[in-house]
Amino acid sequence: MLISTKTLLEIATAKSFAVGAFNIYNLEGVKAVVQAAEMSESPAMLQMHPASLRYGGSGLVAMCTEAAKSAQVPMSVQLDHSESESAIAFALEAGMSSIMADGSSMPFQENLEFTRKMTELAHAKGAAVEAEIGRISGSEDSLTVTEKEAKMTDPQQAVEFVAATKVDALAVTIGNVHGKYYSKPKLDFDRLAKVRKLIDIPLVLHGASGLPADMIHRSIDLGICKFNVNTEVRATYMESVKTIFTGERSVDLLETMSTAVVAMQAVICTKLRLFGSAGKAGLYI
Ligand code: 13P
């Protein structure tokens, strides 16, 4: 059942759980997310990085929206981290129900103007917008931000930004990292509490791969209602394919693909339980 990202996140906020948004690249990723969400009776989001959109085009978007429509649980489809107006316009035209307008590499005022413009564009199509202030470090799909370039979300700037842009959700940077955490994760929960106190739209935490359960739970208590997950699921996919090909016997392509789906599914099910969304699909009916 395809529903709007706005509704997905509003109910999650009201009921104090978080929705998992999983980056996908192909049919195996889509199947893994949909089947894990159905097995867990959980809402979930299919998310596509711009690099994945460039690779898969409107066919990949159509596959995601079709899979979400026919799923037994509530799902939405979002374009992740895009700083390109043409990619956003393309995604909206192709039928995505939400986009992330990511101007976080720009100076604050420029980010604000870019996000305001992208929000007008998306809202005109009935789509929701997530944006980011501060800048998350780490690597994802050939986009790398060094620790030196990273910047924490300023709570006062967040207020000005949300009021001026009218975005529907805000991704915060509080020490979270895209990709692997090379040392013990350290999240600035005081900063998150300040942002929550000042802003009443849904808050999002990127870089959820590798965050321990206590940090996930504390983040939800402080208002996070969407977690982005990519690295752990993608690594599981790669590992599964590698393992199957290092065996002696010749392998079948379909078997390789479905083995990877099952492996990814297990990781996604664990995340859905961790985020508290397992068993919550019925809240959306
Ligand atoms: P991870 O790859 O660290 O899980 O982060 C995913 C993400 O934030 C996508 O936007």
Boltz pocket constraint, residues with backbone or C-beta under 6 A from the ligand:
constraints:
  - pocket:
      binder: B
      contacts: [[A, 23], [A, 80], [A, 81], [A, 139], [A, 140], [A, 177], [A, 178], [A, 179], [A, 180], [A, 205], [A, 206], [A, 207], [A, 208], [A, 209], [A, 228], [A, 229], [A, 230], [A, 231], [A, 232]]
      max_distance: 6.0
